[in-house]
Amino acid sequence: MSIDFLVTSLIVIVSPGTGVLYTLAAGLSRGSRASIVAAFGCTLGIVPHMAAAIMGVAALLHTSALAFQLFKYVGVAYLLYMAWNALKERGALRVEKDVSTRSAIRVTIDAILINVLNP
């Protein structure tokens, strides 16, 4: 192992992911119960990635050029969709004084989607 690999690995391990940031944000804005629910939802969000690995999706994409190209184009379309929504959004970083309450189910669904859509 080279020193470059070790330094890069350390940076990747130390930096928080989107699930950690969502869990912290839920805890800071809505309390410890919402933070625990968000952490549970983020953990559930890993399940689709595990299922894809178990079913051999990587092997399928490696052996099938057509499936790989289709997967790439679907990814590009999704990124363009997210970019369009980001351009349309107004005031996303505005801090609100009154935080609406969310149900535990809504927090869990948001956490799952964060991990599924941002591997």
Secondary structure as UniProt FT lines:
FT   HELIX           3..14
FT   HELIX           18..30
FT   HELIX           32..44
FT   TURN            45..46
FT   HELIX           47..55
FT   HELIX           57..63
FT   HELIX           65..88
FT   TURN            92..93
FT   HELIX           104..117
//
